[in-house]
Amino acid sequence: MIRRFPACALSFLLFCTALFPMPAVAQSADEIAALRQYAPTDLDSHWAADTLNDAIHADIVKGYPTGVAPGVVEVRPNASITRAEFVTLLVRATGLTSNAPAKTFTDVPSGTWFSEPIRIASSLGIVNGYEYNQFLPTKQIRRDEMAALIVRAFEHNISWQPVTAPPFLDVPAYWAADAINRATAVKIVNGKGDGKYFPADIATRAEAVTVLSRALHLESSALPTDDRLNAVVLADLRERQTAFNARNFAELEAINSRYSTGAQHAMMRYAFSTLQSLLTDPEAPAGLTMEIRRTETPSARVLQKSNRYATVELTGGRFDLLFTVPGAAPEVSPDDSSGLVYLKKMPDGSWKMYSAHPPEAA
């Protein structure tokens, strides 16, 4: 089961399975694989587990297939990350585009998986490359290079703080010093102890995703309104309740696509598909009805927001799930959709939910 499984989706699955003691419903291989890709197998107890899970759920980071089963992935947090991988990650996470002229690198062939991200980053002045018109895409990225690329990419979107004194003993006055100092001042990067940054050290994947995530959550040049973010969360609850009570699974899928993305979309799709299979099974009780009945009026409050990411607290989300068979008393399961909801801005400008903490985990 994926961490942070939405409370309502989990309730549908557990309650229906308990209500109808029938063989497990076979879901499509695609649905199962889509769900598994958001549950990496190698993050337990890692210092950056929360950040990496969040990045996986938001589709910022893609895992590596393990070959164990379709969709099963690992993040390899302690592995190094190449210059091509980091630039690709940076461009994908920020949604950068550009048609401006770019530098041509002799070791970046057209049509490779990294050629377009490097072209975009070059045209925007984020990457410069090395001598002899080389980019060295397979070279492991250093901690000083990583800081420099982050500062250039977010130059105009973050409120940078003045640097009163150089923070690290091992960062001399050289090409990356200003970027390291500025990124440190706003806590995008940290040292490794004893007043040292270790700029020449190779960055790990966990470090790369962490500094990128911090930068993304500091962007403040084009903030969404609280009303806009709250409206997404509340509209999803309202419309989903109506469609569920009508047993309109086509509309439930449409609502899911309208308001959800990433892990949230995959999990809700799996939950509703499983519920539909159970309810349409020949062994399901005849005349079965189902209903979500709100026992509290939900409200939403923005806790944190940046240009592209936001956290909304949902409260007052208590409801009852009622399943009724003619001639029998309703089976009632109380639940709560309160918790923390995480949203991201999509390329078309809309906001969608990509993950959620149920109340007990919030």
C-alpha positions as CSV (number, residue, x, y, z in Angstrom):
1,M,0.0,0.0,0.0
2,I,1.3,3.4,-0.9
3,R,2.1,5.8,2.0
4,R,-0.4,8.6,2.2
5,F,-3.2,6.6,0.5
6,P,-6.2,9.1,0.5
7,A,-8.5,8.3,3.4
8,C,-11.7,8.1,1.4
9,A,-10.1,5.8,-1.3
10,L,-8.8,3.4,1.4
11,S,-12.2,3.4,3.1
12,F,-13.9,2.4,-0.1
13,L,-11.6,-0.5,-0.7
14,L,-11.5,-1.9,2.9
15,F,-15.2,-1.4,3.6
16,C,-16.4,-2.9,0.3
17,T,-14.0,-5.9,0.6
18,A,-15.3,-6.5,4.1
19,L,-18.9,-6.1,3.0
20,F,-18.7,-8.4,0.1
21,P,-16.6,-11.5,1.0
22,M,-15.8,-12.5,-2.6
23,P,-12.6,-13.3,-4.4
24,A,-10.2,-10.5,-5.0
25,V,-11.0,-8.6,-8.1
26,A,-8.4,-8.7,-10.8
27,Q,-7.3,-5.2,-11.7
28,S,-5.6,-4.3,-15.0
29,A,-1.9,-4.6,-15.1
30,D,-1.6,-1.0,-16.1
31,E,-3.5,0.2,-13.1
32,I,-1.4,-1.9,-10.7
33,A,1.8,-0.8,-12.4
34,A,0.7,2.9,-12.2
35,L,0.1,2.5,-8.5
36,R,3.4,0.8,-7.8
37,Q,5.5,3.5,-9.4
38,Y,4.6,5.8,-6.6
39,A,5.9,3.4,-3.9
40,P,9.7,3.2,-4.3
41,T,11.2,0.3,-2.5
42,D,14.5,1.8,-1.2
43,L,13.6,4.8,0.9
44,D,12.8,3.4,4.3
45,S,14.7,5.3,7.0
46,H,16.6,7.5,4.5
47,W,17.2,11.1,5.7
48,A,15.5,12.5,2.6
49,A,12.6,9.9,2.4
50,D,9.8,12.5,2.9
51,T,11.2,14.8,0.2
52,L,11.9,12.0,-2.2
53,N,8.5,10.5,-1.7
54,D,6.9,13.9,-2.3
55,A,8.9,14.4,-5.5
56,I,7.9,10.9,-6.7
57,H,4.2,11.6,-5.9
58,A,4.3,14.9,-7.8
59,D,6.0,13.3,-10.9
60,I,9.1,15.4,-10.4
61,V,11.2,12.3,-10.0
62,K,10.8,9.0,-11.9
63,G,12.1,5.8,-10.3
64,Y,14.2,3.1,-11.9
65,P,12.4,-0.2,-12.7
66,T,13.7,-3.0,-10.5
67,G,12.5,-5.8,-12.8
68,V,10.7,-7.5,-9.8
69,A,7.3,-6.7,-11.2
70,P,5.8,-4.1,-13.6
71,G,5.8,-0.7,-12.0
72,V,8.0,-1.6,-9.0
73,V,10.8,1.1,-8.8
74,E,13.6,2.3,-6.7
75,V,15.0,5.9,-6.4
76,R,18.6,5.0,-5.6
77,P,19.0,8.0,-3.3
78,N,22.6,7.5,-2.5
79,A,23.7,7.1,-6.1
80,S,25.4,9.9,-8.0
81,I,23.5,12.0,-10.6
82,T,25.0,13.1,-13.9
83,R,24.9,16.6,-15.3
84,A,22.4,15.5,-18.0
85,E,20.1,13.9,-15.4
86,F,20.2,17.0,-13.1
87,V,19.5,19.4,-16.0
88,T,16.6,17.2,-17.2
89,L,15.2,17.0,-13.7
90,L,15.5,20.8,-13.3
91,V,13.8,21.6,-16.6
92,R,11.0,19.1,-16.1
93,A,10.3,20.3,-12.5
94,T,10.2,24.0,-13.5
95,G,8.4,23.5,-16.8
96,L,11.0,25.7,-18.5
97,T,10.6,26.2,-22.3
98,S,12.5,28.4,-24.7
99,N,12.9,29.0,-28.5
100,A,15.9,31.2,-28.0
101,P,19.2,30.3,-29.6
102,A,21.2,27.8,-27.6
103,K,24.8,26.7,-27.6
104,T,25.7,23.6,-29.6
105,F,27.6,21.0,-27.6
106,T,29.6,18.4,-29.5
107,D,28.8,15.7,-27.0
108,V,25.0,16.3,-26.9
109,P,23.6,14.5,-30.0
110,S,20.2,15.6,-31.3
111,G,17.4,13.3,-30.4
112,T,18.9,11.9,-27.2
113,W,16.7,11.9,-24.0
114,F,18.7,14.8,-22.6
115,S,19.3,16.9,-25.7
116,E,16.1,19.1,-25.4
117,P,16.5,19.9,-21.7
118,I,20.1,20.9,-22.2
119,R,19.1,23.0,-25.2
120,I,16.5,24.8,-23.2
121,A,18.8,25.3,-20.2
122,S,21.6,26.6,-22.5
123,S,19.3,29.0,-24.3
124,L,18.2,30.5,-20.9
125,G,21.8,30.9,-19.7
126,I,21.4,28.2,-17.0
127,V,24.2,26.0,-18.3
128,N,27.4,27.0,-20.1
129,G,29.4,23.8,-20.6
130,Y,33.1,23.1,-20.7
131,E,35.9,24.0,-23.1
132,Y,35.9,22.6,-26.6
133,N,32.1,23.1,-26.8
134,Q,31.5,20.1,-24.6
135,F,28.7,19.7,-22.0
136,L,30.0,16.3,-20.5
137,P,26.4,15.0,-20.0
138,T,27.6,11.7,-18.3
139,K,29.9,13.4,-15.9
140,Q,28.7,13.3,-12.3
141,I,27.6,16.7,-11.1
142,R,29.5,18.3,-8.2
143,R,27.9,20.1,-5.3
144,D,29.2,23.5,-6.5
145,E,27.8,23.0,-10.0
146,M,24.4,21.9,-8.6
147,A,24.2,25.1,-6.5
148,A,25.1,27.3,-9.5
149,L,22.5,25.8,-11.7
150,I,19.8,26.1,-9.1
151,V,20.6,29.8,-8.5
152,R,20.6,30.6,-12.2
153,A,17.3,28.7,-12.8
154,F,15.5,30.4,-10.0
155,E,17.2,33.8,-10.2
156,H,14.1,35.8,-10.8
157,N,11.5,33.7,-8.8
158,I,13.0,33.6,-5.3
159,S,13.5,36.5,-2.8
160,W,17.2,36.0,-2.3
161,Q,18.6,37.2,1.0
162,P,21.8,39.3,1.3
163,V,24.9,37.4,2.2
164,T,26.6,39.1,5.1
165,A,29.6,36.8,5.4
166,P,30.9,33.7,3.5
167,P,29.3,30.8,5.4
168,F,31.9,28.1,4.5
169,L,35.6,27.7,5.2
170,D,36.2,25.6,2.1
171,V,34.5,27.8,-0.5
172,P,37.2,30.2,-1.9
173,A,36.5,33.2,-4.0
174,Y,35.9,31.3,-7.3
175,W,33.3,31.0,-10.0
176,A,30.7,29.1,-7.8
177,A,31.2,31.0,-4.5
178,D,28.4,33.5,-5.0
179,A,25.9,30.9,-6.0
180,I,26.8,28.7,-3.0
181,N,26.6,31.6,-0.6
182,R,23.3,32.8,-2.0
183,A,21.7,29.4,-1.9
184,T,22.9,28.9,1.6
185,A,21.4,32.2,2.8
186,V,17.9,31.0,1.9
187,K,18.6,27.4,3.1
188,I,18.4,25.7,-0.3
189,V,21.8,24.1,0.3
190,N,23.6,23.1,3.5
191,G,27.1,22.3,4.6
192,K,28.3,18.9,5.8
193,G,29.6,20.0,9.2
194,D,32.6,21.7,10.6
195,G,31.8,24.9,8.6
196,K,32.4,23.2,5.3
197,Y,30.4,22.8,2.1
198,F,32.7,20.3,0.3
199,P,32.0,22.0,-3.1
200,A,34.0,19.4,-5.1
201,D,32.1,16.4,-3.7
202,I,29.8,14.5,-6.1
203,A,26.1,15.2,-5.4
204,T,23.8,12.3,-4.6
205,R,20.3,11.9,-6.1
206,A,18.9,12.6,-2.7
207,E,20.8,15.9,-2.4
208,A,19.8,17.0,-5.9
209,V,16.1,16.4,-5.4
210,T,16.3,18.0,-1.9
211,V,17.8,21.3,-3.2
212,L,15.5,21.4,-6.2
213,S,12.4,20.8,-3.9
214,R,13.5,23.6,-1.5
215,A,13.9,26.0,-4.4
216,L,10.5,25.1,-5.9
217,H,8.9,25.8,-2.5
218,L,10.6,29.2,-2.2
219,E,9.4,30.6,-5.5
220,S,7.2,33.7,-4.7
221,S,7.1,35.8,-7.9
222,A,3.6,34.6,-9.1
223,L,1.7,33.2,-6.1
224,P,-1.8,31.8,-6.5
225,T,-4.6,33.2,-4.4
226,D,-5.8,31.2,-1.4
227,D,-9.3,31.1,-2.8
228,R,-8.1,29.4,-5.9
229,L,-6.3,26.7,-4.1
230,N,-9.1,26.1,-1.6
231,A,-11.6,25.9,-4.4
232,V,-9.9,22.9,-6.0
233,V,-9.9,20.8,-2.8
234,L,-13.5,21.6,-1.9
235,A,-14.8,21.2,-5.4
236,D,-13.3,17.8,-5.6
237,L,-15.0,16.7,-2.4
238,R,-18.4,18.1,-3.5
239,E,-18.4,16.7,-7.0
240,R,-17.0,13.4,-6.0
241,Q,-19.7,12.9,-3.4
242,T,-22.4,13.6,-6.0
243,A,-21.0,11.2,-8.5
244,F,-20.4,8.5,-5.9
245,N,-24.0,8.7,-4.6
246,A,-25.2,8.4,-8.2
247,R,-22.9,5.4,-8.9
248,N,-21.6,7.4,-11.9
249,F,-18.1,5.9,-12.3
250,A,-17.5,7.6,-15.6
251,E,-18.0,11.0,-13.8
252,L,-15.8,9.9,-10.9
253,E,-13.0,9.3,-13.4
254,A,-13.6,12.6,-15.0
255,I,-13.5,14.4,-11.6
256,N,-10.3,12.5,-10.8
257,S,-8.7,13.7,-14.0
258,R,-10.0,17.3,-13.4
259,Y,-8.6,17.7,-9.9
260,S,-5.9,15.1,-9.4
261,T,-2.5,14.2,-10.8
262,G,0.5,12.1,-9.9
263,A,0.1,9.6,-7.0
264,Q,-3.3,11.0,-6.1
265,H,-4.8,10.3,-9.5
266,A,-3.3,6.8,-9.7
267,M,-4.6,5.9,-6.2
268,M,-8.1,7.2,-6.7
269,R,-8.4,5.6,-10.1
270,Y,-7.4,2.3,-8.6
271,A,-9.8,2.7,-5.7
272,F,-12.8,3.6,-7.9
273,S,-12.0,0.9,-10.4
274,T,-11.8,-1.7,-7.6
275,L,-15.1,-0.5,-6.1
276,Q,-16.8,-0.6,-9.5
277,S,-15.6,-4.1,-10.0
278,L,-16.9,-5.2,-6.6
279,L,-20.3,-3.6,-7.1
280,T,-20.8,-5.1,-10.6
281,D,-19.7,-8.5,-9.6
282,P,-22.4,-11.2,-10.2
283,E,-22.1,-12.2,-6.6
284,A,-22.8,-8.6,-5.3
285,P,-26.1,-8.2,-3.5
286,A,-29.0,-7.3,-5.7
287,G,-30.4,-3.8,-5.3
288,L,-27.3,-2.5,-3.5
289,T,-27.2,1.2,-3.0
290,M,-24.3,3.4,-1.7
291,E,-24.1,6.9,-0.3
292,I,-21.6,9.3,1.1
293,R,-23.4,11.3,3.8
294,R,-21.5,14.3,5.2
295,T,-21.7,14.8,9.0
296,E,-19.6,17.9,9.0
297,T,-19.2,20.8,6.6
298,P,-15.6,20.7,5.3
299,S,-13.4,23.8,5.1
300,A,-10.0,24.5,3.6
301,R,-7.1,26.7,4.6
302,V,-3.8,27.3,2.8
303,L,-0.8,26.5,5.0
304,Q,2.0,27.1,2.4
305,K,2.2,28.1,-1.2
306,S,4.8,29.0,-3.8
307,N,4.6,29.6,-7.6
308,R,4.1,25.9,-8.3
309,Y,3.4,24.0,-5.1
310,A,0.9,24.4,-2.2
311,T,-0.3,22.7,1.0
312,V,-3.9,23.0,2.0
313,E,-5.3,21.9,5.3
314,L,-8.8,20.3,5.0
315,T,-10.9,20.2,8.2
316,G,-14.4,19.2,9.1
317,G,-14.3,16.4,6.7
318,R,-16.2,13.7,8.6
319,F,-18.7,11.6,6.7
320,D,-20.4,8.3,6.7
321,L,-20.2,5.6,4.0
322,L,-23.5,3.9,3.8
323,F,-24.1,0.7,1.8
324,T,-27.7,-0.6,1.8
325,V,-29.2,-3.9,0.6
326,P,-33.0,-4.0,0.3
327,G,-34.6,-5.5,3.5
328,A,-31.4,-5.0,5.6
329,A,-30.1,-2.3,7.8
330,P,-27.5,0.0,6.2
331,E,-23.9,-0.9,6.7
332,V,-22.3,2.3,8.0
333,S,-18.6,3.2,8.1
334,P,-17.7,6.6,9.6
335,D,-14.6,8.3,8.1
336,D,-12.8,11.5,7.7
337,S,-11.4,13.3,4.6
338,S,-9.6,15.9,6.7
339,G,-5.9,16.2,6.5
340,L,-3.2,17.8,4.5
341,V,-3.6,18.1,0.7
342,Y,-0.7,18.8,-1.6
343,L,-1.2,20.6,-4.9
344,K,0.9,21.5,-7.9
345,K,0.5,23.9,-10.8
346,M,0.0,22.1,-14.1
347,P,1.5,23.2,-17.5
348,D,-1.9,24.6,-18.5
349,G,-2.1,26.8,-15.4
350,S,-4.6,24.7,-13.5
351,W,-3.9,23.4,-10.0
352,K,-4.3,19.7,-9.1
353,M,-3.8,17.6,-6.0
354,Y,-1.0,15.1,-6.2
355,S,-0.9,13.7,-2.7
356,A,-2.7,13.8,0.7
357,H,-2.1,12.9,4.3
358,P,-5.1,11.4,6.1
359,P,-5.8,12.9,9.6
360,E,-3.9,10.4,11.6
361,A,-0.7,11.0,9.5
362,A,-1.0,14.8,9.1
